[in-house]
Amino acid sequence: EAGDAKVVKYGGIPGYQYVVEYPGAGNVKLQNKLTFLFKGQQEFQINCQSSEKNRKALLEGCDQILGSLKFT
């Protein structure tokens, strides 16, 4: 199940972000936080995937990485 796109900007580059949840093996609930950024003809995709067990730590790390992006 995918949520609506969220308009985002990281490193000064505009894009969209989606959160997708789906069942994994062993009835584990997985989540992908997909970020697509666009600079001219280039597309950058960052995928942060987590299970419920490690979600908080992974999303904190994902946000840290996204917040540190710099494009030249």
Accessible surface in RSA format (square Angstrom, percent):
REM  Atomic radii and reference values for relative SASA: ProtOr
REM  Chains: A
REM  Algorithm: Lee & Richards
REM  Probe-radius: 1.40
REM  Slices: 20
REM RES _ NUM      All-atoms   Total-Side   Main-Chain    Non-polar    All polar
REM                ABS   REL    ABS   REL    ABS   REL    ABS   REL    ABS   REL
RES GLU A   1   170.75  98.0 131.06  99.2  39.69  94.5  57.58 111.4 113.17  92.4
RES ALA A   2    66.45  61.1  36.85  56.9  29.61  67.4  36.85  51.9  29.61  78.4
RES GLY A   3    42.33  52.2   0.00   N/A  42.33  52.2  33.98  93.3   8.35  18.7
RES ASP A   4   141.16  98.9 116.02 115.5  25.15  59.5  36.07  84.9 105.10 104.8
RES ALA A   5    47.12  43.3  19.78  30.5  27.34  62.2  19.78  27.8  27.34  72.4
RES LYS A   6   127.16  62.0 121.54  74.6   5.62  13.4  79.16  71.2  48.00  51.1
RES VAL A   7   116.84  76.9  95.11  86.1  21.72  52.3  95.11  82.6  21.72  58.9
RES VAL A   8    14.21   9.3   4.68   4.2   9.53  23.0  13.05  11.3   1.16   3.1
RES LYS A   9   138.80  67.7 113.49  69.6  25.31  60.3  58.49  52.6  80.31  85.6
RES TYR A  10    44.41  20.7  41.83  23.8   2.58   6.7  27.59  20.7  16.82  20.7
RES GLY A  11    33.20  40.9   0.00   N/A  33.20  40.9  13.93  38.2  19.28  43.2
RES GLY A  12    54.71  67.5   0.00   N/A  54.71  67.5  28.67  78.7  26.05  58.3
RES ILE A  13    15.56   8.9  15.56  11.6   0.00   0.0  15.56  11.2   0.00   0.0
RES PRO A  14    71.72  52.3  71.60  65.3   0.12   0.4  71.72  59.2   0.00   0.0
RES GLY A  15     3.98   4.9   0.00   N/A   3.98   4.9   2.10   5.8   1.88   4.2
RES TYR A  16   100.61  47.0 100.61  57.2   0.00   0.0  52.63  39.6  47.98  59.1
RES GLN A  17     8.19   4.6   6.68   4.9   1.52   3.6   1.30   2.8   6.89   5.2
RES TYR A  18    75.36  35.2  74.68  42.5   0.68   1.8  41.82  31.4  33.54  41.4
RES VAL A  19    61.93  40.7  57.41  52.0   4.51  10.9  57.41  49.9   4.51  12.2
RES VAL A  20    34.52  22.7  34.52  31.3   0.00   0.0  34.52  30.0   0.00   0.0
RES GLU A  21    67.86  39.0  65.14  49.3   2.72   6.5  13.82  26.7  54.04  44.1
RES TYR A  22    67.62  31.6  62.15  35.4   5.47  14.2  62.43  46.9   5.20   6.4
RES PRO A  23   108.79  79.3  90.24  82.3  18.55  67.4  92.04  76.0  16.75 104.1
RES GLY A  24    19.52  24.1   0.00   N/A  19.52  24.1  11.32  31.1   8.21  18.4
RES ALA A  25    97.12  89.3  68.81 106.2  28.31  64.4  80.55 113.4  16.57  43.9
RES GLY A  26    76.57  94.4   0.00   N/A  76.57  94.4  44.07 120.9  32.50  72.8
RES ASN A  27   142.07  98.0 113.23 109.4  28.84  69.5  31.13  74.9 110.94 107.2
RES VAL A  28    65.50  43.1  60.03  54.3   5.48  13.2  65.50  56.9   0.00   0.0
RES LYS A  29   103.37  50.4 100.90  61.9   2.46   5.9  50.40  45.4  52.96  56.4
RES LEU A  30    38.51  21.4  38.51  27.6   0.00   0.0  38.51  27.0   0.00   0.0
RES GLN A  31    19.15  10.7  18.94  13.8   0.21   0.5   0.47   1.0  18.68  14.2
RES ASN A  32    18.96  13.1  18.96  18.3   0.00   0.0   0.69   1.7  18.27  17.7
RES LYS A  33    27.14  13.2  26.76  16.4   0.38   0.9  10.53   9.5  16.61  17.7
RES LEU A  34    31.69  17.6  31.69  22.7   0.00   0.0  31.69  22.3   0.00   0.0
RES THR A  35     0.50   0.4   0.50   0.5   0.00   0.0   0.00   0.0   0.50   0.8
RES PHE A  36    43.41  21.7  43.41  26.9   0.00   0.0  43.41  26.3   0.00   0.0
RES LEU A  37     0.00   0.0   0.00   0.0   0.00   0.0   0.00   0.0   0.00   0.0
RES PHE A  38    79.91  40.0  75.09  46.5   4.82  12.5  75.17  45.6   4.74  13.6
RES LYS A  39    68.34  33.3  62.28  38.2   6.05  14.4  55.12  49.6  13.21  14.1
RES GLY A  40    79.91  98.5   0.00   N/A  79.91  98.5  44.66 122.6  35.25  78.9
RES GLN A  41   191.41 107.0 150.00 109.6  41.42  98.6  61.72 131.4 129.70  98.4
RES GLN A  42   105.45  59.0  99.57  72.8   5.88  14.0  34.13  72.7  71.31  54.1
RES GLU A  43   101.02  58.0  71.01  53.7  30.01  71.5  22.06  42.7  78.96  64.5
RES PHE A  44    63.55  31.8  59.83  37.1   3.72   9.7  63.55  38.5   0.00   0.0
RES GLN A  45   104.94  58.7  72.22  52.8  32.72  77.9  17.08  36.4  87.86  66.6
RES ILE A  46    36.78  20.9  33.82  25.2   2.95   7.1  36.77  26.5   0.01   0.0
RES ASN A  47    76.96  53.1  47.41  45.8  29.55  71.2  13.87  33.4  63.09  61.0
RES CYS A  48    14.83  11.2  10.00  11.1   4.83  11.4   4.57  11.6  10.26  11.1
RES GLN A  49    86.71  48.5  73.21  53.5  13.51  32.2  16.51  35.2  70.20  53.2
RES SER A  50     4.02   3.4   0.47   0.6   3.55   8.2   3.55   7.6   0.47   0.7
RES SER A  51    24.56  20.8  22.73  30.3   1.83   4.2  13.52  28.8  11.04  15.5
RES GLU A  52   105.74  60.7  86.33  65.3  19.41  46.2  26.02  50.3  79.72  65.1
RES LYS A  53   201.82  98.5 162.12  99.5  39.69  94.5 115.72 104.2  86.10  91.7
RES ASN A  54    69.60  48.0  64.03  61.9   5.57  13.4  31.67  76.2  37.93  36.7
RES ARG A  55    39.65  16.6  39.49  20.1   0.16   0.4  24.62  33.6  15.03   9.1
RES LYS A  56   161.80  78.9 150.96  92.6  10.84  25.8 107.72  97.0  54.08  57.6
RES ALA A  57    72.55  66.7  60.22  92.9  12.33  28.0  62.71  88.3   9.84  26.1
RES LEU A  58    57.66  32.1  48.12  34.4   9.55  24.0  56.28  39.5   1.38   3.7
RES LEU A  59    44.97  25.0  44.94  32.2   0.03   0.1  44.97  31.6   0.00   0.0
RES GLU A  60    99.68  57.2  90.09  68.2   9.59  22.8  46.09  89.2  53.59  43.8
RES GLY A  61    28.06  34.6   0.00   N/A  28.06  34.6  27.17  74.6   0.89   2.0
RES CYS A  62     4.63   3.5   1.25   1.4   3.37   7.9   2.35   6.0   2.28   2.5
RES ASP A  63    71.76  50.3  63.02  62.7   8.74  20.7  27.73  65.3  44.03  43.9
RES GLN A  64   137.08  76.7 124.14  90.7  12.94  30.8  44.08  93.8  92.99  70.5
RES ILE A  65   101.90  58.0 100.86  75.1   1.04   2.5 101.90  73.4   0.00   0.0
RES LEU A  66     0.12   0.1   0.07   0.1   0.05   0.1   0.07   0.1   0.05   0.1
RES GLY A  67    60.62  74.8   0.00   N/A  60.62  74.8  29.95  82.2  30.67  68.7
RES SER A  68    67.00  56.6  51.16  68.3  15.85  36.5  39.76  84.7  27.24  38.2
RES LEU A  69    44.29  24.7  37.76  27.0   6.53  16.4  40.02  28.1   4.27  11.5
RES LYS A  70   175.85  85.8 145.31  89.2  30.54  72.7 108.82  97.9  67.03  71.4
RES PHE A  71    50.16  25.1  21.50  13.3  28.66  74.6  24.38  14.8  25.78  73.8
RES THR A  72   161.37 114.8 108.89 110.4  52.48 125.1 106.37 142.9  55.00  83.1
END  Absolute sums over single chains surface
CHAIN  1 A     5091.5       3958.6       1132.9       2884.6       2206.9
END  Absolute sums over all chains
TOTAL          5091.5       3958.6       1132.9       2884.6       2206.9
